[in-house]
């Protein structure tokens, strides 16, 4: 008997709450729960009729998603505050709760979209700045290459000119040195049919300074 009770307890513990004596959560999704509850409330409270009556009475125009504008939600709310507690008020209250939740969700979605748009604008601005910096860098590199090429040509020209001047100067120095090292001997002079030597300070040789 005790074992049977324990088995029943263990068995009920594994059953979902949709079954009798169940304690476990049923295997359903959030969408399935919402759809099931909407169907029940629609049948129980006549939500569709409440919705249509309110739209017709206050000329409420909803969007493609069924969303009311905030002023229309407020007008319908004011209407429910004047009603006595009955099934009609219950139905209108549920309709308004749905509209308010949709409105809050839309506000949150719009906020996120604005933030995303602002972030995209920042990214575009940064991309434009990076492009400008890249173009400036490429321009500076191109100008630097031009300056380096021009400087290289000038250095080559100067080096070539210096080499020529050095060769010329070297040739001149060699000629001067060779001239300095040249010894000049004076030719004899015939005077009165007699050969004689021109007398100079250095009788043998005269080295040109």
C-alpha positions as CSV (number, residue, x, y, z in Angstrom):
1,X,0.0,0.0,0.0
2,X,2.8,2.4,1.0
3,X,4.7,1.4,-2.1
4,X,1.7,2.2,-4.3
5,X,1.3,5.6,-2.8
6,X,5.0,6.3,-3.4
7,X,4.6,5.2,-7.0
8,X,1.6,7.5,-7.5
9,X,3.6,10.4,-6.0
10,X,6.6,9.8,-8.3
11,X,4.3,9.4,-11.3
12,X,2.4,12.6,-10.6
13,X,5.6,14.4,-10.1
14,X,6.5,13.6,-13.7
15,X,3.2,14.7,-15.1
16,X,2.6,18.1,-16.6
17,X,0.1,20.5,-14.9
18,X,-2.2,20.1,-17.9
19,X,-2.9,16.6,-16.6
20,X,-4.6,15.8,-13.3
21,X,-2.3,15.8,-10.3
22,X,0.5,17.0,-12.5
23,X,3.3,19.2,-11.2
24,X,5.7,19.6,-14.1
25,X,5.6,22.4,-16.6
26,X,3.9,21.4,-19.9
27,X,6.0,21.3,-23.1
28,X,4.5,24.4,-24.8
29,X,6.0,27.5,-26.3
30,X,5.2,31.1,-25.4
31,X,3.5,31.6,-28.7
32,X,1.3,28.6,-28.0
33,X,0.3,29.9,-24.6
34,X,-0.6,33.3,-26.0
35,X,-2.7,31.9,-28.8
36,X,-4.5,29.6,-26.4
37,X,-5.3,32.4,-23.9
38,X,-6.4,34.8,-26.7
39,X,-8.8,32.3,-28.0
40,X,-10.2,31.7,-24.6
41,X,-10.6,35.4,-23.8
42,X,-12.0,36.2,-27.2
43,X,-14.8,33.6,-26.6
44,X,-15.3,34.4,-23.0
45,X,-15.3,38.1,-23.1
46,X,-16.1,38.8,-26.7
47,X,-12.8,40.6,-27.3
48,X,-13.3,40.9,-31.1
49,X,-16.8,42.5,-30.6
50,X,-15.4,44.9,-27.9
51,X,-12.5,45.8,-30.2
52,X,-14.8,46.5,-33.2
53,X,-17.4,48.5,-31.1
54,X,-14.6,50.7,-29.6
55,X,-13.1,51.4,-33.1
56,X,-16.5,52.3,-34.5
57,X,-17.6,54.4,-31.5
58,X,-14.4,56.6,-31.4
59,X,-13.4,56.3,-35.1
60,X,-10.2,54.6,-34.2
61,X,-7.9,53.7,-37.2
62,X,-5.3,51.1,-36.5
63,X,-2.2,50.4,-38.4
64,X,-1.5,47.2,-40.4
65,X,-0.3,45.5,-37.3
66,X,-3.5,46.5,-35.4
67,X,-1.7,49.1,-33.3
68,X,-3.8,52.1,-32.0
69,X,-2.5,55.6,-31.7
70,X,-1.8,56.7,-28.1
71,X,-4.6,59.3,-28.1
72,X,-7.1,56.6,-29.2
73,X,-5.9,54.3,-26.4
74,X,-6.4,57.1,-23.9
75,X,-10.0,57.8,-25.2
76,X,-10.9,54.1,-24.9
77,X,-9.4,54.0,-21.4
78,X,-11.6,56.9,-20.4
79,X,-14.6,55.0,-21.6
80,X,-13.8,52.0,-19.5
81,X,-13.5,54.1,-16.4
82,X,-17.1,55.1,-16.7
83,X,-18.4,51.5,-17.0
84,X,-19.6,49.4,-14.2
85,X,-17.8,46.2,-13.5
86,X,-19.2,43.7,-16.0
87,X,-18.2,41.5,-18.8
88,X,-18.1,44.4,-21.2
89,X,-15.7,46.3,-19.0
90,X,-13.6,43.2,-18.6
91,X,-13.4,42.8,-22.4
92,X,-12.5,46.4,-23.0
93,X,-9.8,46.3,-20.3
94,X,-8.2,43.2,-21.9
95,X,-8.2,45.0,-25.3
96,X,-6.6,48.1,-23.8
97,X,-4.0,46.0,-22.0
98,X,-3.0,44.5,-25.3
99,X,-2.9,47.9,-27.0
100,X,-0.8,49.4,-24.2
101,X,1.7,46.4,-24.4
102,X,1.9,46.8,-28.2
103,X,2.5,50.5,-27.8
104,X,5.3,50.0,-25.2
105,X,6.9,47.4,-27.5
106,X,6.7,49.8,-30.4
107,X,8.3,52.6,-28.4
108,X,11.1,50.2,-27.4
109,X,11.5,49.1,-31.0
110,X,11.6,52.7,-32.2
111,X,14.2,53.6,-29.6
112,X,16.4,50.7,-30.6
113,X,16.0,51.7,-34.3
114,X,17.0,55.3,-33.5
115,X,20.0,54.0,-31.5
116,X,21.0,51.7,-34.4
117,X,20.6,54.6,-36.9
118,X,22.8,56.9,-34.7
119,X,25.4,54.2,-34.4
120,X,25.4,53.7,-38.2
121,X,25.8,57.4,-38.7
122,X,28.8,57.4,-36.4
123,X,30.3,54.5,-38.3
124,X,29.8,56.3,-41.6
125,X,31.4,59.4,-40.2
126,X,34.3,57.4,-38.9
127,X,34.6,55.7,-42.3
128,X,34.6,59.1,-44.0
129,X,37.3,60.4,-41.7
130,X,39.4,57.3,-42.2
131,X,39.1,57.7,-46.0
132,X,40.2,61.4,-45.7
133,X,43.1,60.4,-43.5
134,X,44.0,57.6,-46.0
135,X,43.9,60.0,-49.0
136,X,46.0,62.6,-47.1
137,X,48.5,59.9,-46.2
138,X,48.7,58.8,-49.8
139,X,49.1,62.4,-51.0
140,X,51.9,63.0,-48.5
141,X,53.7,59.8,-49.5
142,X,53.4,60.8,-53.2
143,X,54.8,64.3,-52.4
144,X,57.6,62.7,-50.3
145,X,58.5,60.4,-53.2
146,X,58.7,63.4,-55.6
147,X,60.9,65.3,-53.2
148,X,63.2,62.3,-52.6
149,X,63.5,61.8,-56.4
150,X,64.3,65.5,-56.9
151,X,66.8,65.5,-54.1
152,X,68.5,62.4,-55.5
153,X,68.8,63.9,-58.9
154,X,70.4,67.1,-57.4
155,X,72.8,65.1,-55.4
156,X,73.8,63.1,-58.4
157,X,74.3,66.3,-60.4
158,X,76.4,67.8,-57.7
159,X,78.5,64.7,-57.3
160,X,79.2,64.6,-61.0
161,X,80.1,68.3,-61.1
162,X,82.4,67.9,-58.1
163,X,84.1,64.9,-59.7
164,X,84.8,66.9,-62.9
165,X,86.1,69.9,-60.9
166,X,88.3,67.5,-58.9
167,X,89.7,66.0,-62.1
168,X,90.4,69.4,-63.6
169,X,92.1,70.6,-60.4
170,X,94.2,67.5,-60.3
171,X,95.3,67.9,-63.9
172,X,96.2,71.6,-63.2
173,X,98.2,70.6,-60.1
174,X,100.1,67.9,-62.0
175,X,101.0,70.4,-64.7
176,X,102.1,73.0,-62.2
177,X,104.2,70.4,-60.4
178,X,105.7,69.1,-63.6
179,X,106.6,72.7,-64.6
180,X,108.1,73.3,-61.2
181,X,110.3,70.2,-61.6
182,X,111.5,71.2,-65.1
183,X,115.1,72.3,-65.3
184,X,116.1,75.0,-68.0
185,X,119.6,75.1,-69.4
186,X,120.5,78.4,-71.2
187,X,121.8,78.0,-74.8
188,X,125.3,79.3,-75.6
189,X,125.7,82.7,-77.3
190,X,128.2,83.5,-80.0
191,X,130.0,86.8,-79.4
192,X,132.7,88.0,-81.7
193,X,133.2,84.6,-83.2
194,X,133.9,83.3,-79.8
195,X,131.7,80.9,-77.9
196,X,131.0,82.0,-74.4
197,X,128.5,81.1,-71.6
198,X,126.0,83.6,-70.3
199,X,126.9,84.3,-66.8
200,X,124.3,83.8,-64.2
201,X,124.2,83.5,-60.5
202,X,124.0,79.8,-60.8
203,X,126.5,79.0,-63.5
204,X,125.4,75.5,-64.1
205,X,121.6,75.4,-64.0
206,X,118.7,77.7,-63.5
207,X,115.6,76.2,-62.1
208,X,112.5,78.1,-62.9
209,X,110.5,78.9,-59.9
